[in-house]
Amino acid sequence: YSRSLAALYFSPTADPRVYAAIRNIAVRTFLPWLEGTMSLGDTVAGLPVEAMCATLANDRWGVIFDWARGRVTNARLADAMKISFLIVAAGLSTGQTRVKLDAALEKCCHAERRKQD
């Protein structure tokens, strides 16, 4: 199911209504976080919420697309999604939210290094 949705999301011929529905699946996963971050004033000034949603949705479906193509293993999918989200979300964030995201990313990267050792 996810493989098909990812392929449709990135298809240049997908009906715009289908694309929007698939995009909204991703948006629903991070919108509470984004709204909370915006309420704190911890997002990049002047960056429209639509642009942030598009960037986060593209990131989420991009990781799933890579998994669907075998570039991310089943065992690594959850970690890949988490790390990718932290990287993108940190780029959209400022203030204490950015500090917390950077710390979480650092922690994930240390855990990844320990897995590789």
C-alpha positions as CSV (number, residue, x, y, z in Angstrom):
1,Y,0.0,0.0,0.0
2,S,2.7,2.5,1.0
3,R,4.7,1.6,-2.1
4,S,1.8,2.5,-4.3
5,L,1.1,5.7,-2.5
6,A,4.7,6.8,-2.7
7,A,4.8,6.1,-6.4
8,L,1.6,8.1,-6.9
9,Y,2.8,10.9,-4.8
10,F,5.9,11.4,-7.0
11,S,4.1,10.6,-10.3
12,P,4.0,13.6,-12.7
13,T,0.7,12.3,-14.0
14,A,-1.2,11.9,-10.7
15,D,-4.5,13.6,-10.5
16,P,-4.1,16.7,-8.3
17,R,-6.9,15.4,-6.0
18,V,-5.1,12.1,-5.5
19,Y,-1.8,13.9,-4.9
20,A,-3.5,16.1,-2.3
21,A,-5.1,13.2,-0.5
22,I,-1.8,11.3,-0.3
23,R,0.0,14.5,0.8
24,N,-2.5,14.9,3.6
25,I,-1.7,11.5,5.0
26,A,1.8,12.7,5.7
27,V,0.6,16.2,6.9
28,R,-1.6,14.6,9.5
29,T,1.4,12.9,11.1
30,F,3.4,16.1,11.7
31,L,0.8,18.8,11.8
32,P,0.3,18.8,15.6
33,W,4.0,19.2,16.1
34,L,4.1,22.0,13.5
35,E,1.2,23.8,15.0
36,G,2.7,23.6,18.5
37,T,6.1,24.9,17.2
38,M,4.4,27.7,15.4
39,S,2.4,28.7,18.5
40,L,5.8,29.0,20.4
41,G,7.1,31.3,17.6
42,D,9.8,28.7,16.9
43,T,9.5,28.5,13.1
44,V,11.6,30.4,10.6
45,A,10.1,33.9,10.3
46,G,8.3,34.5,7.0
47,L,8.2,30.9,5.9
48,P,4.6,30.1,5.0
49,V,2.9,27.1,6.7
50,E,2.1,25.7,3.3
51,A,5.8,25.7,2.4
52,M,6.6,23.9,5.7
53,C,3.9,21.3,5.1
54,A,5.1,20.7,1.6
55,T,8.7,20.3,2.7
56,L,7.8,17.9,5.5
57,A,5.4,15.9,3.4
58,N,8.0,15.6,0.6
59,D,10.5,14.4,3.1
60,R,8.2,11.8,4.6
61,W,7.1,10.4,1.2
62,G,10.7,10.5,0.0
63,V,11.9,8.2,2.7
64,I,9.0,5.9,2.0
65,F,9.8,6.0,-1.7
66,D,13.4,5.0,-1.0
67,W,12.2,2.2,1.2
68,A,9.8,1.0,-1.6
69,R,12.7,0.9,-4.0
70,G,14.9,-1.1,-1.6
71,R,17.3,1.7,-0.8
72,V,16.2,1.6,2.9
73,T,15.7,-1.8,4.6
74,N,12.7,-2.7,6.6
75,A,14.9,-2.8,9.7
76,R,16.1,0.8,9.1
77,L,12.8,2.4,8.0
78,A,11.7,3.8,11.3
79,D,15.2,5.2,12.1
80,A,15.5,6.6,8.6
81,M,12.1,8.4,9.0
82,K,13.0,9.7,12.4
83,I,16.4,11.1,11.4
84,S,15.1,12.6,8.2
85,F,12.3,14.3,10.1
86,L,14.7,15.7,12.7
87,I,17.0,17.1,10.0
88,V,14.1,18.8,8.0
89,A,12.3,20.0,11.1
90,A,15.4,21.5,12.6
91,G,15.8,23.5,9.3
92,L,12.3,24.9,9.8
93,S,12.8,25.7,13.5
94,T,14.3,28.3,15.7
95,G,14.7,28.9,19.4
96,Q,14.3,26.1,22.0
97,T,12.6,23.9,19.5
98,R,15.7,24.0,17.3
99,V,17.9,23.2,20.3
100,K,15.7,20.2,21.2
101,L,15.7,18.9,17.6
102,D,19.5,19.2,17.3
103,A,19.9,17.3,20.6
104,A,17.5,14.6,19.5
105,L,19.4,14.3,16.1
106,E,22.7,14.1,17.9
107,K,21.4,11.3,20.1
108,C,20.1,9.4,17.1
109,C,23.4,9.8,15.3
110,H,25.3,8.5,18.3
111,A,22.9,5.5,18.5
112,E,23.5,4.9,14.8
113,R,27.2,4.9,15.2
114,R,26.9,2.4,18.1
115,K,24.9,0.1,15.9
116,Q,27.6,0.2,13.2
117,D,30.4,-0.5,15.6
